[in-house]
Each structure stands twice: as C-alpha cells, then as structure tokens.
Amino acid sequence: MSSEVLTETFLYIGPDKISFCIFEGIDKKIFEKDILITDFSEKENLDYLIDKFFEENIIKIEKKINKFINDINLIIFDPNFVLIQASIKKNTTGKKINKKDLSHMLFDLKQKIKENNNDKKIIQMRINSFILDKKEYLTLDDNFECGELCLQVDFICLSNKIIQELSEKMKKYQISIDRIFSAKYLKDHYSKYENNDCKNAARLKYENDENEVFLIKKRTAKRGFFERFFSFFN
C-alpha cells in the first residue's frame, strides 16, 4: 500500500456519536464514517462500540484508501481532562528580553507544571496572551524585544492511566496514538473555524496554531514561530 501522501486519521469519541475521518490535507477529506450513539445502553458500552467499529471496518478502510493506518489522533470528551492556567513573568533593568528568554520561560513553566502533576501528561500547551511592557498582545512577532514579559499559558492535561488505557486499546489494531485532543478545548477555542471537531483538529495538524507550543515532533514541512524555537521541548 502506498504511503507517499501524508494522511492524518482522526477518531472523535463524543457523547452522541463516534466519528472516523481521514484527511489528505486540510481541504481533502478522503474518508468519513459516523456512528450515532442513540440510547443509554450504547453509551454504557462505548468501548464495545469502538471495538466493533475497528473489527468491522479497519481492513475495509485501508483497502479503500490504499494505505495502512499506523497512527491516529483521538478527539475525546472526557471529564478527566484538566485545564491548568498558569503565568510566568520576567523583567530586566539591563539587557532586553528576546525570543531566547521566551523559550526558557516556557520551558521553566512547563517543567513546574509537570513536577506538580506527575500523574498526568501535558497534551497541549498554548499561550493565551503576551504582556510586553504592560501591553497585552494575542500574538508575537519573531523579532520582539521588551523590558518586561508576562505569559499566560493554558496546559491541557490527561492522566497517565487513561492515556495508557487508550494506547493499549489502539495497539490491538497495530495503531499508535499520535495526538490526543480535548473536544471541549477544541470547541471553546477553535470552533470559529469549523463546527466540526475532526476538521478543527486536522487544521491544527496541517496548518498549526502559532500560539501553540509543540510538545511532539511534527512531520509537516511548514513550521510556525513556536515550532521553530521550541523544538527542544521534544
């Protein structure tokens, strides 16, 4: 089977449906299948529905798209996601603060979050705002300088136990998890683009959010501001 064209596979697990989507680029959806969850008994047997879907469809899908599905992105509604909002500040009376200082600030803040939540994994790290010399900005130019910098950062975390359980479930089908997305966080912060969770997750994979600090290795050629300077987070 061919693997020349980069594809991204998404499995959305929500309260009312399960969706399986495959993209070749943000504007080319090559496969989509929805399973509606219609009653309480089905919601109670969500694991069974997912297993049944993979058992009945995964080989058919791979034949249809002429590619093996080796990894997958999960988008899930789960009350166990934890949103941690943190900030960090740096000021100086001499040398100006620049992008090198910014990367160290983010690294230090990330380490503190990890140390205080060692039973969880950070699955997304996104800067909400930058405050430069008392003025707030939503984005930042590459060549900025300032005397005082404050960052307000969102950390989305999920327990290591749940991630391990999800990984084991996917391993049954020789599929590894690439990324996990919080469906609620996608809806709260990215629904202005699309009213579709898989499409919004795909947009993050293909086009990037310039305020997101990447915590995993990216395979796309296009590299955003934070991907260029914070790749050492990997």
C-alpha positions in Angstrom: 0.0 0.0 0.0 1.2 3.5 -0.8 2.3 5.9 1.9 3.7 8.8 -0.3 1.0 11.3 0.5 0.8 12.4 4.2 -2.5 11.5 5.7 -4.0 12.3 9.1 -6.5 10.0 10.7 -8.9 11.2 13.5 -11.2 9.3 15.8 -13.8 11.5 17.6 -15.5 10.0 20.7 -18.3 12.1 21.9 -21.4 11.8 24.0 -23.7 11.3 21.0 -21.5 9.9 18.2 -18.3 8.3 17.2 -16.6 9.8 14.0 -13.8 8.4 12.0 -12.2 10.8 9.5 -9.1 10.6 7.2 -7.6 13.7 5.6 -5.0 14.3 2.9 -4.5 18.0 3.6 -7.0 20.2 5.4 -9.4 20.6 2.5 -9.3 17.0 1.3 -11.3 14.5 3.4 -10.9 11.1 1.8 -13.0 9.1 4.3 -15.6 9.7 6.9 -17.9 7.4 8.9 -20.2 8.3 11.8 -21.8 6.0 14.4 -24.6 7.6 16.3 -25.0 6.8 20.0 -28.7 6.7 20.4 -29.5 5.3 23.9 -28.2 4.8 27.4 -27.2 1.2 26.9 -25.0 2.2 23.9 -23.3 4.9 26.0 -22.6 2.4 28.7 -21.0 0.1 26.2 -18.9 2.7 24.4 -15.7 0.5 24.5 -17.7 -2.2 22.8 -18.9 0.2 20.0 -15.3 1.3 19.3 -14.0 -2.3 19.2 -16.8 -3.3 16.9 -16.2 -0.4 14.6 -12.5 -1.3 14.3 -13.1 -5.0 13.9 -15.7 -4.5 11.1 -14.1 -1.5 9.3 -10.3 -1.1 9.7 -9.3 -3.5 6.9 -12.0 -2.3 4.6 -10.9 1.3 5.1 -7.2 0.5 4.5 -8.2 -1.2 1.2 -10.4 1.7 0.2 -7.7 4.4 0.8 -4.9 2.1 -0.3 -2.9 3.0 2.8 -2.1 1.3 6.1 -3.4 3.3 9.2 -0.4 3.2 11.5 -1.3 6.1 13.9 -4.3 8.0 14.9 -5.4 11.3 16.5 -8.0 11.0 19.2 -10.5 13.7 20.0 -12.5 12.9 23.1 -14.9 14.3 25.6 -13.7 13.3 29.0 -14.3 14.9 32.4 -10.8 13.8 33.4 -9.1 16.4 31.2 -7.6 19.1 33.5 -7.1 22.7 32.3 -4.3 24.4 34.2 -3.9 28.1 33.5 -0.6 29.5 34.6 1.5 32.6 34.1 5.2 33.5 34.3 6.9 36.9 34.4 10.3 38.1 33.7 11.7 41.6 33.9 15.2 43.2 33.5 16.8 46.5 34.0 19.5 45.9 31.5 19.5 43.6 28.5 16.3 43.4 26.6 14.1 40.2 26.8 14.0 38.4 23.4 12.9 35.1 21.9 15.7 33.1 23.6 14.4 34.3 27.0 10.9 33.5 25.9 11.8 29.9 25.2 13.5 29.5 28.6 10.4 30.9 30.4 8.1 28.5 28.6 10.4 25.6 29.4 10.6 26.5 33.1 6.9 26.9 33.3 6.3 23.5 31.6 8.7 21.8 34.0 6.9 23.2 37.0 3.5 22.0 35.7 5.0 18.5 35.1 6.6 18.4 38.6 3.3 19.2 40.3 1.2 16.9 38.2 3.4 13.8 37.8 0.4 11.5 37.4 -0.7 13.4 34.3 0.7 14.2 30.8 0.5 17.6 29.1 -1.3 17.0 25.8 -1.5 20.6 24.7 0.3 23.8 25.7 -1.0 27.1 24.3 -0.1 30.7 25.0 -3.3 32.8 25.5 -1.6 36.2 25.7 1.7 38.0 25.9 2.1 41.1 28.0 5.0 43.2 26.9 5.9 46.2 29.0 2.3 46.3 30.4 0.6 46.0 27.0 -1.3 42.8 26.1 -0.9 41.1 22.7 -2.5 37.9 21.4 0.4 37.1 19.0 4.0 37.9 18.9 6.4 38.9 16.2 9.6 37.0 15.6 12.0 39.9 16.4 10.4 41.3 19.6 12.3 42.9 22.4 11.0 44.3 25.7 12.0 45.1 29.3 9.2 43.1 30.9 7.4 40.0 29.6 4.5 38.1 31.1 3.0 35.0 29.6 -0.5 33.5 30.2 -0.5 29.8 29.3 -3.1 27.0 29.1 -2.0 23.5 29.8 -4.4 20.7 28.9 -3.5 17.5 30.9 -4.8 14.0 31.0 -4.0 11.2 33.5 -1.2 8.8 32.5 -3.6 5.9 33.4 -6.2 7.0 30.8 -3.6 7.5 28.1 -2.1 4.1 28.8 -5.6 2.5 28.5 -6.2 4.3 25.2 -2.8 3.2 23.9 -3.5 -0.4 24.8 -6.9 -0.3 23.0 -5.3 1.0 19.8 -2.4 -1.4 20.0 -4.9 -4.3 19.4 -5.2 -3.0 15.9 -1.4 -2.2 15.4 -2.2 1.5 15.6 -0.3 4.0 17.8 -1.7 7.3 19.2 -0.2 10.4 17.6 -2.0 13.1 19.5 -4.9 13.4 21.9 -7.2 16.4 21.8 -9.7 17.6 24.3 -13.0 18.0 22.4 -14.2 20.7 24.8 -11.0 22.8 24.4 -11.3 22.5 20.6 -14.9 23.7 20.8 -14.1 26.5 23.1 -11.0 27.8 21.2 -11.3 26.7 17.6 -15.0 26.5 16.7 -14.7 29.9 15.0 -13.0 28.0 12.1 -15.3 25.0 11.7 -18.2 23.4 13.6 -16.6 20.1 13.2 -14.2 18.6 15.8 -12.2 16.4 13.3 -11.8 19.3 10.9 -10.6 21.6 13.7 -8.1 19.0 14.9 -6.9 18.5 11.3 -6.4 22.2 11.0 -4.1 22.2 14.0 -2.1 19.2 12.5 -1.8 20.7 9.0 -1.8 24.5 9.5 -0.7 25.0 13.1 -1.8 27.5 15.7 1.0 30.0 16.1 0.4 30.3 19.8 0.7 26.5 20.4 3.9 25.2 21.9 4.5 21.9 20.2 5.2 19.0 22.6 5.6 16.3 19.9 7.6 16.0 16.8 5.8 17.5 13.8 6.0 15.9 10.3 4.8 18.8 8.2 7.2 21.0 6.3 5.6 24.2 7.4 7.0 25.3 10.7 5.4 28.0 12.9 7.0 30.5 15.3 6.9 28.3 18.3 7.8 25.1 16.5 11.0 26.7 15.2 12.2 28.0 18.5 10.9 25.4 21.0 11.6 22.2 19.2 13.9 21.2 22.1 10.8 20.6 24.2 10.6 17.2 22.4 
